[in-house]
Amino acid sequence: MCGILGTYDIAIEAAGRAAMSDALAHRGPDAAGAWTGPDGTARVWLGHRRLAIIGLSAAANQPFVKDGLVLVFNGEIYNYRQLRSELVAFGVRFRGTSDTEVLLE
């Protein structure tokens, strides 16, 4: 099961955020990602440790960022293939095959 983490309006240096992510490495040994708020000050910071189960390519690594939206997710959407097909019919383009990307759309 993946690990998600984040901070809001807490002053934590980059080394502290890295330590937080490393503490969850056992939850997601396949990839690690982070997103720092749009102003670059880390007022909002999201991290993700990935256990790759669905969408095994790096295209499924999180956080997902698209059109000003940012998402970290830990779960499984059982009918994501059906939802994805419906979205493709509406013209949505996907970069990978993960359920998380379907959720963001």
ROBANU-602635 format. One record per residue: residue in three letters; x, y, z of N, C-alpha, C in turn. Coordinates in steps of 0.02 Angstrom, whole numbers, plus 50000, padded with zeros to 5 digits. Layout:
ROBANU-602635
alaXYZXYZXYZ
...
This chain:
ROBANU-602635
met500424994250000500005000050000500445006250000
cys500295010949958500685017049952500655021150016
gly501115025950020501115030650076501045037750049
ile500625041750081500565048650061500715053050121
leu500975058850108501145063350162501125070450136
gly501085075150182501075082050161501095086650221
thr501225092950206501215098150257500845104150229
tyr500565107950275500245114150256500435119450308
asp500725124750284500895130550326501335128650386
ile501785123950374502265121850426502965122650396
ala503395126150431504075127350406504505121150419
ile504605117150367505035111250371505525111750313
glu506165111450328506675111750276506645105650231
ala506965106150174506965100650125507225094150156
ala507725094550198507995088550230507475085250275
gly507075089150308506535086450350505995083150309
arg505825086250253505325083150209505585076650180
ala506225076550162506525070350136506515064850189
ala506655066750251506635061850307505935059050317
met505425063450310504735061050315504595055950261
ser504805057350200504685052750145505065046250156
asp505685046750178506085040750190505775036350243
ala505445039350292505125035550346504545031250319
leu504285033050261503735029150230503985024650174
ala504625024050165504895020050109504645012950109
his504515010050167504265003250170503555002650141
arg503185008150140502505008150112502505008650036
gly503035011550009503075012549937503785012349913
pro504065006449904504765005849884504905006949810
asp504375007549769504485007649696504625014649668
ala504395019849701504525026649678504365031549734
ala504675037349730504535042749776504455049149736
gly503965053149755503855059549721503635064849770
ala503725071049751503515076549793503305082449749
trp502875086549777502645092649744502665098249794
thr502955103849774502985109749816502505114849786
gly502125118249827501625123049805501865127749750
pro501405130649715501575134549655502015140649670
asp502005143149732502425148949747503135146949764
gly503275140349768503955137949781504185138549853
thr503745140649898503945141649967503845135450011
ala503545130349984503385124150020502865125450075
arg502475130850068501915131850114501445125950110
val501345123450048500985117150037501485112350006
trp501535106550035501985101450009501645094650013
leu501675090849957501385084249955501925079249935
gly501925073549968502395068249951502035061649941
his502355057149904502055050749889502595045449885
arg502475039649915502905033749909502485028449875
arg502735025949819502325021649776502485014249782
leu501955010349792501985003149784501605001749719
ala501965000149666501674999449599501274993049594
ile500614993849584500164988149574499784988949509
ile499524994949496499154996449434499555001649396
gly499605000949331499985005749291500715005749312
leu501065000449295501724999249323502275003849296
ser502145007649244502665011949215502755018249258
ala503295021749245503445027949280502915033249266
ala502525032449213501995037349198501465037549252
ala501455032549296500965032249350501245034949416
asn501865037249415502155039949477501775046249498
gln501735047249562501365052949590501865057649624
pro501655063649638501015066849628500865068049554
phe500215067749538499975069449472499825076849470
val500055080149418499945087349410499675088449339
lys499095091749335498815093149269498325099049275
asp498405103849231497945109449227497845112949295
gly498385113749333498345117149397498085112949455
leu497945106649442497715102149495498285097449514
val498315095649578498825091249603498485085749645
leu498705079549636498385073949671498895068849693
val498845066849756499165060749781498595056249804
phe498655049849792498095045249804498365038549827
asn498015035749876498165029049900497515025149902
gly497435020849854496815016949851496785013449785
glu496205010749770496105007349706495395008749682
ile495345010749619494695011949588494545005849545
tyr494085001849566493964995349534493694995949463
asn493315001049448493025001749381493385007149340
tyr494025008249355494375013749321494445012549246
arg494475006349223494525005149151493895007549115
gln493325006149144492695008449114492655016049115
leu492825019049171492825026349176493315029449126
arg493895026349119494395028849072494115028649001
ser493795023148982493495022648915492995028148902
glu492585029548952492095034948945492445041748936
leu492975042848973493335049248968493695049848901
val493975044348877494295044448811493785046148757
ala493185043648764492655045148715492485052648715
phe492615055948771492505063248775493115067148753
gly493655063648733494245067048708494805067948759
val494735065148818495265065748869495865061648847
arg496455064448854497075060848838497435059048902
phe497685052948904498045050448962498765049248945
arg499205050048994499915048748983500105041649002
gly499695038449044499835031649067499195027749073
thr499225022449116498645018049123498415017249195
ser498585021949239498425020949310497725023349328
asp497465020549381496815022649406496845029649436
thr497425031649461497495038349490497405043749437
glu497675042649379497595047549325496855048249306
val496495042649307495775042949293495435047049347
leu495615046249408495325050049463495445057549454
leu496045059449434496205066449424495775069449368
glu495665065649316495245068049262494525068649284
